[in-house]
Amino acid sequence: MIHIKKYLIPILYTICVVIIGALLSSILYYFNITSDKINNILLYLISIIAIFIGSIFFSKQLKYKGIINGLLYFMICFIIMAFFCLTIFKVDFKLNNLIYYLIILIFSILGGIIGKNLKEQNDDI
């Protein structure tokens, strides 16, 4: 049960950030504060920030290197996102999606490195 917490809590952080961000973006779009393009950019930024935050918390809890933690967290999120995109939303896999997943991979690795460094700083104190 303890090992499940290590993986589940960072994913819950990611899901919470996505839900809150999507809600705020929807409210801004509903009241015509943002346009279609700005709303799409906001949604992409929200998902990137959510993966980044989740990767930070994920990396703080594991003892592997930050790059490996970031890759592992990305693979978990990629499998979940690909499953939903292909089965539920029926989205075709295009070059734009590949670029989006590469950007998410980069931010997941950065979050893993930062989370590992934050853990080491807290361990030193």
Backbone bond lengths (Angstrom), bond angles and torsions (degrees), N, CA, C in turn:
res aa  C-N    CA-C-N  psi(-1)  N-CA   C-N-CA  omega(-1)  CA-C   N-CA-C  phi
1 M - - - 1.453 - - 1.529 110.65 -
2 I 1.332 116.98 -34.77 1.455 120.46 -178.95 1.526 110.51 -65.82
3 H 1.326 117.76 -37.43 1.458 121.17 -178.67 1.518 111.56 -68.85
4 I 1.315 117.18 -32.17 1.457 120.44 178.43 1.530 109.85 -66.51
5 K 1.331 117.36 -36.13 1.460 121.04 178.25 1.519 111.52 -60.57
6 K 1.332 117.18 -37.00 1.459 120.98 -179.02 1.519 111.41 -61.48
7 Y 1.315 116.90 -33.98 1.456 120.83 -178.38 1.521 112.44 -93.37
8 L 1.305 117.52 -31.54 1.455 121.24 -173.14 1.527 113.06 -79.18
9 I 1.319 118.04 -39.74 1.465 120.67 -176.97 1.531 112.07 -62.69
10 P 1.349 120.91 -46.63 1.466 118.93 176.88 1.532 113.48 -62.71
11 I 1.326 116.85 -34.89 1.469 119.47 177.44 1.517 109.96 -67.87
12 L 1.333 117.48 -36.15 1.469 120.14 176.20 1.529 111.14 -65.60
13 Y 1.350 117.18 -37.74 1.463 119.79 174.55 1.523 110.53 -60.31
14 T 1.316 116.74 -43.64 1.461 120.95 179.63 1.523 111.02 -62.83
15 I 1.320 116.32 -45.11 1.467 120.39 -179.54 1.522 110.86 -64.36
16 C 1.335 117.53 -40.34 1.470 120.88 179.15 1.524 111.38 -64.45
17 V 1.328 117.27 -42.70 1.459 120.30 178.56 1.524 110.44 -63.53
18 V 1.334 117.35 -40.76 1.465 120.82 178.96 1.526 110.69 -64.79
19 I 1.322 117.32 -44.11 1.465 120.54 -178.37 1.524 111.04 -65.39
20 I 1.328 117.05 -47.48 1.471 120.06 -179.74 1.527 110.75 -64.98
21 G 1.332 116.69 -43.54 1.461 120.03 179.18 1.514 112.60 -64.69
22 A 1.328 117.25 -41.85 1.462 120.45 178.81 1.530 110.72 -66.44
23 L 1.305 116.85 -36.36 1.462 120.44 177.31 1.529 110.83 -64.24
24 L 1.330 116.48 -46.45 1.466 119.61 177.83 1.526 111.76 -63.48
25 S 1.321 116.21 -41.45 1.461 120.27 178.18 1.529 111.29 -63.59
26 S 1.322 116.16 -39.48 1.466 120.03 178.53 1.518 111.74 -65.73
27 I 1.318 116.37 -39.79 1.471 119.81 178.46 1.528 110.41 -64.79
28 L 1.337 116.43 -44.26 1.467 119.56 178.21 1.526 111.28 -62.98
29 Y 1.308 117.35 -38.93 1.464 121.02 -179.89 1.526 110.97 -72.36
30 Y 1.308 117.16 -36.15 1.465 121.16 -179.27 1.524 111.69 -63.48
31 F 1.321 116.47 -39.84 1.457 120.77 -179.43 1.534 112.54 -90.10
32 N 1.310 117.31 17.13 1.473 124.48 176.99 1.523 113.18 56.80
33 I 1.304 116.97 34.09 1.462 120.94 175.62 1.526 109.49 -83.59
34 T 1.332 116.55 -32.73 1.460 120.49 178.28 1.531 109.56 -117.35
35 S 1.317 115.57 152.10 1.463 120.59 176.87 1.535 109.66 -89.37
36 D 1.332 115.29 -179.11 1.467 119.48 179.79 1.526 111.54 -62.14
37 K 1.316 116.79 -46.34 1.469 120.12 -178.03 1.521 111.59 -64.38
38 I 1.310 116.66 -45.66 1.465 120.30 -179.40 1.524 110.26 -65.02
39 N 1.325 117.29 -37.60 1.458 120.53 178.48 1.530 110.97 -65.03
40 N 1.324 117.19 -41.71 1.469 119.97 177.10 1.525 111.23 -63.43
41 I 1.326 116.45 -42.20 1.468 120.13 177.88 1.522 110.27 -63.13
42 L 1.333 117.22 -42.07 1.474 120.71 177.89 1.536 111.00 -60.57
43 L 1.315 116.92 -41.91 1.462 119.71 -179.72 1.526 111.78 -65.92
44 Y 1.338 117.04 -39.13 1.466 119.75 175.49 1.526 110.65 -64.17
45 L 1.333 116.93 -44.11 1.464 120.25 179.75 1.524 111.81 -63.71
46 I 1.321 116.39 -38.76 1.466 120.34 178.97 1.523 110.62 -62.37
47 S 1.324 117.02 -43.72 1.469 119.08 -179.77 1.525 111.50 -68.02
48 I 1.333 117.24 -37.05 1.467 120.10 177.87 1.523 110.50 -66.20
49 I 1.319 117.49 -43.86 1.467 121.61 178.38 1.528 110.63 -64.14
50 A 1.333 116.88 -38.62 1.463 120.61 -179.94 1.532 111.18 -63.92
51 I 1.323 117.29 -44.04 1.466 120.82 178.14 1.524 109.99 -65.40
52 F 1.319 117.03 -39.41 1.465 121.99 179.23 1.529 110.74 -61.37
53 I 1.322 116.79 -47.57 1.473 121.45 -179.64 1.533 110.56 -65.64
54 G 1.324 116.82 -44.07 1.457 119.94 178.20 1.519 112.34 -61.95
55 S 1.332 116.47 -38.11 1.455 120.56 179.09 1.525 111.67 -67.73
56 I 1.319 116.70 -35.39 1.471 120.36 176.47 1.531 110.05 -61.71
57 F 1.318 117.23 -49.66 1.464 120.57 -179.15 1.525 111.28 -67.14
58 F 1.329 116.62 -35.90 1.462 120.97 178.42 1.519 110.59 -63.69
59 S 1.320 116.12 -43.00 1.463 121.17 -176.94 1.519 112.03 -71.44
60 K 1.319 117.65 -29.17 1.464 120.77 177.94 1.533 111.79 -65.51
61 Q 1.329 116.67 -27.64 1.458 120.01 -172.90 1.524 113.95 -93.93
62 L 1.332 117.70 -16.35 1.464 119.84 -178.01 1.512 110.54 -106.38
63 K 1.334 116.28 162.72 1.455 119.78 -175.21 1.525 113.41 -105.33
64 Y 1.318 117.55 10.53 1.458 120.45 176.44 1.522 110.26 -81.71
65 K 1.330 116.22 174.70 1.461 120.09 176.58 1.525 109.85 -67.81
66 G 1.331 115.33 156.22 1.461 120.69 -176.74 1.511 113.64 -60.86
67 I 1.331 117.26 -37.81 1.464 120.23 179.99 1.520 110.44 -65.35
68 I 1.316 116.62 -41.30 1.471 120.68 -179.85 1.520 110.07 -67.70
69 N 1.340 116.87 -40.20 1.462 119.85 176.99 1.521 111.17 -62.03
70 G 1.334 116.63 -43.40 1.460 120.57 178.66 1.515 112.12 -62.72
71 L 1.344 116.94 -42.47 1.462 120.29 177.38 1.526 111.85 -64.90
72 L 1.324 116.29 -41.83 1.457 120.65 179.46 1.528 110.99 -63.61
73 Y 1.336 116.33 -43.91 1.462 119.84 179.20 1.521 110.96 -65.59
74 F 1.339 116.37 -39.15 1.463 119.64 177.29 1.518 110.76 -62.34
75 M 1.324 117.27 -42.58 1.464 119.71 -178.81 1.531 111.32 -63.56
76 I 1.323 116.54 -39.75 1.466 119.96 177.34 1.525 110.00 -62.46
77 C 1.333 116.27 -48.18 1.466 120.24 -179.32 1.523 111.81 -68.23
78 F 1.338 116.96 -36.72 1.463 120.44 179.91 1.519 111.13 -63.72
79 I 1.321 116.71 -42.01 1.466 120.25 179.06 1.525 110.11 -62.91
80 I 1.324 116.51 -43.11 1.470 120.14 179.20 1.523 110.66 -65.12
81 M 1.348 117.09 -47.29 1.466 120.31 -178.84 1.523 111.71 -65.48
82 A 1.328 117.74 -42.38 1.463 120.68 -179.84 1.527 110.79 -64.45
83 F 1.325 116.65 -38.91 1.462 120.12 177.97 1.520 110.86 -60.69
84 F 1.348 116.30 -48.45 1.456 119.44 -179.56 1.528 111.90 -66.07
85 C 1.317 116.88 -40.54 1.467 119.72 -178.80 1.521 111.97 -65.61
86 L 1.311 117.19 -42.70 1.463 120.17 -175.14 1.524 113.22 -81.14
87 T 1.322 118.17 -34.23 1.466 119.64 -174.96 1.525 113.42 -96.27
88 I 1.304 117.09 -46.41 1.462 119.39 -173.74 1.528 111.80 -88.61
89 F 1.346 116.68 -50.11 1.462 120.11 -175.28 1.523 113.07 -88.92
90 K 1.331 117.99 -11.93 1.472 124.28 178.22 1.529 112.25 53.35
91 V 1.329 116.17 46.12 1.462 122.38 178.92 1.524 108.31 -89.94
92 D 1.341 116.13 132.58 1.460 120.24 176.88 1.521 109.48 -75.34
93 F 1.327 115.91 148.63 1.459 121.03 179.25 1.523 108.46 -84.85
94 K 1.350 116.89 117.12 1.461 122.42 -177.27 1.523 109.54 -124.09
95 L 1.322 115.68 177.91 1.459 121.52 179.28 1.529 111.11 -62.93
96 N 1.331 117.60 -36.56 1.471 120.78 178.17 1.527 110.89 -59.77
97 N 1.323 116.49 -39.31 1.465 120.31 178.80 1.521 110.80 -66.12
98 L 1.326 116.72 -38.65 1.461 120.71 179.37 1.526 110.76 -63.34
99 I 1.325 116.97 -42.87 1.469 121.18 177.55 1.530 110.15 -63.47
100 Y 1.321 116.76 -42.55 1.465 122.00 178.72 1.532 110.86 -60.80
101 Y 1.333 117.02 -45.15 1.466 120.36 179.89 1.529 111.61 -68.30
102 L 1.326 117.60 -33.34 1.466 119.62 175.89 1.526 111.49 -66.22
103 I 1.330 116.83 -39.94 1.465 120.44 177.03 1.524 110.16 -64.69
104 I 1.323 116.74 -41.95 1.465 120.12 177.34 1.525 110.35 -63.41
105 L 1.335 117.03 -39.03 1.470 120.74 177.20 1.520 110.73 -60.25
106 I 1.325 117.22 -45.23 1.470 121.04 179.81 1.526 110.77 -61.03
107 F 1.325 117.21 -45.78 1.463 119.65 -179.10 1.525 112.01 -70.92
108 S 1.310 117.89 -29.92 1.457 120.28 175.32 1.523 110.71 -67.16
109 I 1.331 116.75 -41.79 1.465 120.08 177.53 1.526 110.41 -65.84
110 L 1.333 117.11 -42.67 1.477 119.99 177.00 1.527 111.27 -60.64
111 G 1.329 116.43 -42.43 1.460 120.21 177.21 1.513 112.16 -63.17
112 G 1.337 116.72 -38.34 1.465 120.44 177.04 1.513 112.05 -64.00
113 I 1.330 116.48 -42.49 1.472 120.29 179.23 1.522 110.41 -66.16
114 I 1.322 117.21 -45.23 1.469 120.80 -179.70 1.528 110.45 -64.91
115 G 1.338 117.03 -43.06 1.467 120.13 178.57 1.513 112.43 -61.67
116 K 1.326 117.15 -39.51 1.465 120.79 178.50 1.525 110.31 -66.51
117 N 1.337 117.02 -41.41 1.464 120.08 178.00 1.525 111.93 -66.67
118 L 1.325 117.67 -37.09 1.468 120.30 176.62 1.522 110.72 -65.24
119 K 1.324 117.20 -37.75 1.460 120.82 178.38 1.509 110.95 -65.28
120 E 1.345 116.82 -42.40 1.456 120.37 -179.59 1.516 111.17 -66.75
121 Q 1.328 118.28 -35.46 1.465 120.67 176.95 1.510 110.18 -66.64
122 N 1.337 118.10 -40.31 1.467 120.63 178.53 1.522 111.59 -69.16
123 D 1.330 117.37 -31.65 1.457 120.16 178.02 1.523 111.46 -70.18
124 D 1.325 117.04 -32.61 1.462 120.97 -179.83 1.516 112.58 -70.81
125 I 1.308 117.78 -28.63 1.473 121.55 -175.64 1.484 111.60 -75.72
